[in-house]
Amino acid sequence: MFKRLIFCIILILTAAFVYPQSKPDTVLVDETPNCETIAYNSTHLIMYFYAVHDYDSVEIVLNNWQSVCGISEPIIRTRILFSILENTFGETIYDSTIVDYTLNYVKRIDTANAAGLYDNYQYYFGFVPIREEYDYFTQCVADTLLNNIFYDPMELFFSEMYANVLIDPVKEIQNDTIYSNTKFRSYYDKRVNKWKQKADLNINLFTGIWVPYGNASLLGNHPLLGMQVGGHKQKMTYNLTVAFRLGKSKNEYTILRDGNTETTDKFMGGYIGTDIEREILKFGKNEFDILAGVGYDGFASYMTNTEDDNPNNDVGHSISSLNTNFGLGYRYFYSNKSYIGVQGKYNIVNYVNTGGTNLTGDILTISIFYGGFINHQKDFELNELRYIK
């Protein structure tokens, strides 16, 4: 800490000797704006005027710099530090763009390749080189401010952030309740909620077992294979579901086809429908849902090959029903948006097999799911905001 204090004193004294005859308006050195040159001159003038305690001139330099080159992170950083220094700080000093400037500063400090990043994004960083003289200067100013007693939590936040003593400033804003009623937190939450409310694409594959009851139990249990594609928004998921049931019937049953009664054990079943899920409980990586759906359910009971090479000529017989279902589901998120899950659903069906075996009865399905929610733009924006899920 003592070495850091000595460094700050040397830096500020050096600035005092660099521009001993400078005037605030000398920042405008050319009729043609060159923001790299203007930023260089402005930062050195600011360091000089800080050293000689001429804070009014600092304000003039900042106004000149901003009027020519526009607002930038180094300008808003300087305004905030000097407002704290002069006891004039208030959140009216910035608007919602403060979130962007804070993220900009965090990137500036966190980068491992300062020169390379700055060379490619000079405009983004306000034409002030990363981790060079001006960054060390503002860090020194913030260091001195940490000796103050703060009555506004954002004064403490900015002093600690610009002194580089916060490991993760954005995490601090999200988690520390002292910032809950600040405008900054309100601006940040609004940005986060804008993207959190965007819908995700839901895709999953599932397998399981199909268990019939009542007279339908003659058909026996069958394995399930299927997939779901849909949308997920906040606590609701809407899916298109396609499922197939494989294997022969456990028992033979009769059907009426072309006026004749025939016996068969053929069974190739399927379901296509729309399903809705509602989250009812979520903690950690665990989620519980209630389920409901409606769709078309049926199975092929007979297929006659017409003994030619055209399968379109084959004649079949199917038994179908409306399927209304409901149940419970569970998901475990093993990564941010990827999950494995299980669902149990009770399916109300009414297989009508006129003239044949009575196959009335409902169905229980138990399925294991593997899938995830996808929205790359949403994930990118929340990651840029350093949002903690």
C-alpha positions, 0 to 999 in steps of 0.5 A, spaced: 500 500 500 505 504 501 509 503 494 502 504 491 501 511 495 508 513 493 507 511 485 501 515 485 504 521 488 510 521 483 505 520 477 501 526 480 507 531 481 510 529 474 503 531 471 504 538 474 511 539 471 508 536 464 503 542 463 505 548 467 503 553 462 497 549 460 490 553 459 484 549 459 482 550 452 488 548 449 485 541 448 483 543 442 489 543 438 487 543 431 481 545 427 480 538 424 478 533 430 483 528 432 480 524 438 486 520 439 490 527 440 484 530 443 484 525 448 491 525 449 492 532 451 485 532 455 488 527 460 494 530 461 491 537 462 486 533 467 492 530 471 495 537 471 489 541 474 488 535 479 495 536 481 494 544 482 487 543 485 484 547 479 478 543 479 474 548 475 479 547 469 478 540 469 470 541 468 472 545 462 477 540 459 472 535 460 466 539 456 471 541 451 473 533 450 466 531 450 463 536 445 468 534 440 469 527 441 462 525 444 461 522 451 466 516 452 468 511 458 474 515 460 470 522 460 464 519 465 469 516 469 473 522 470 466 526 472 464 521 477 471 521 481 471 529 481 464 529 483 465 525 489 472 529 490 468 535 490 462 532 494 457 534 488 456 526 487 448 524 485 446 519 480 443 525 476 450 525 473 449 519 469 443 515 465 442 508 463 448 508 459 452 508 465 451 500 465 455 500 458 460 505 461 461 500 467 462 494 463 467 498 458 471 499 464 471 492 467 473 489 460 478 495 460 481 492 467 480 485 466 483 484 459 490 480 459 492 483 452 491 490 453 495 493 447 492 488 442 485 489 445 486 497 445 489 497 438 482 494 435 477 498 439 480 505 440 474 508 439 470 503 444 475 505 449 475 513 448 482 513 445 485 512 452 490 507 452 489 501 457 492 500 463 497 506 461 498 513 465 491 515 465 488 509 468 493 509 473 492 516 475 484 515 476 486 509 480 490 513 484 484 519 485 480 513 487 485 510 492 485 517 496 477 517 496 477 511 499 479 515 506 472 518 505 466 517 509 460 515 504 453 516 505 451 514 498 452 507 496 454 509 489 460 513 491 463 507 495 461 503 489 465 507 484 471 509 488 472 502 490 471 500 482 476 505 480 481 503 485 480 496 482 479 493 489 473 490 487 474 483 484 467 483 480 464 490 480 457 487 476 457 481 481 457 486 487 451 490 484 447 484 483 448 481 490 449 487 495 443 489 498 445 496 499 445 498 492 437 495 491 434 502 491 439 505 487 438 508 480 444 504 477 441 497 480 434 499 476 438 501 470 442 494 470 435 490 472 431 493 466 437 491 461 437 484 464 430 483 464 429 485 457 433 479 455 431 474 460 424 475 458 426 473 451 423 466 449 428 460 448 427 454 443 426 448 446 429 441 443 429 435 446 429 427 445 425 422 449 424 415 451 420 411 455 414 406 456 407 406 454 403 402 459 395 401 457 390 400 462 383 397 462 381 393 456 387 397 452 392 393 457 391 387 452 395 391 447 401 390 452 406 395 454 411 398 449 417 402 449 416 410 447 421 414 442 420 421 441 422 428 440 419 435 442 420 442 439 417 448 442 418 455 445 420 457 453 418 463 456 419 465 463 415 459 467 411 457 460 414 451 455 409 450 449 411 444 445 409 440 439 410 433 441 411 427 436 412 420 439 412 413 436 410 406 440 414 400 437 413 392 438 407 387 437 401 387 441 402 383 447 395 379 445 392 378 439 385 382 438 380 382 433 378 388 428 373 389 423 376 390 416 372 390 409 366 387 413 370 381 415 373 380 422 380 378 422 385 377 428 392 380 428 397 382 433 400 388 429 401 394 433 405 401 431 403 406 435 404 414 434 402 420 438 402 428 435 400 433 439 401 440 443 403 440 450 404 445 455 408 445 461 408 450 467 414 451 472 411 450 479 417 450 483 425 451 482 431 451 486 438 450 485 438 446 478 432 443 480 425 444 476 418 441 477 412 442 472 405 441 471 403 438 464 397 438 460 396 436 452 392 434 447 393 431 440 392 425 436 393 418 438 393 411 434 396 405 432 396 401 425 393 394 427 393 391 420 398 392 413 396 388 407 402 388 402 399 388 395 406 384 392 408 390 388 414 395 388 410 400 390 409 401 398 403 406 396 399 401 394 399 397 401 392 397 405 392 398 412 387 399 418 388 404 424 385 405 430 385 412 433 383 417 438 383 424 441 388 424 447 388 429 453 393 428 458 396 431 464 401 430 469 408 432 472 415 433 470 422 434 473 428 437 470 435 437 472 439 443 469 446 440 469 449 446 465 446 453 464 440 451 459 441 443 458 437 438 462 435 431 463 428 430 466 423 425 467 415 426 466 409 422 468 403 423 464 396 420 464 393 420 458 385 419 457 384 416 450 378 412 447 380 407 442 374 405 438 374 398 435 368 398 432 366 390 430 372 388 434 375 387 441 374 392 446 380 396 447 377 402 451 382 404 457 387 410 459 394 410 458 400 412 463 406 414 460 413 415 463 419 418 459 426 420 460 428 427 456 435 430 454 435 437 451 436 444 452 433 451 451 437 455 446 437 462 444 444 464 442 443 472 442 439 472 449 445 468 452 450 473 449 447 479 451 446 476 458 453 474 458 456 481 456 452 484 462 455 479 466 449 477 469 449 471 474 444 466 473 
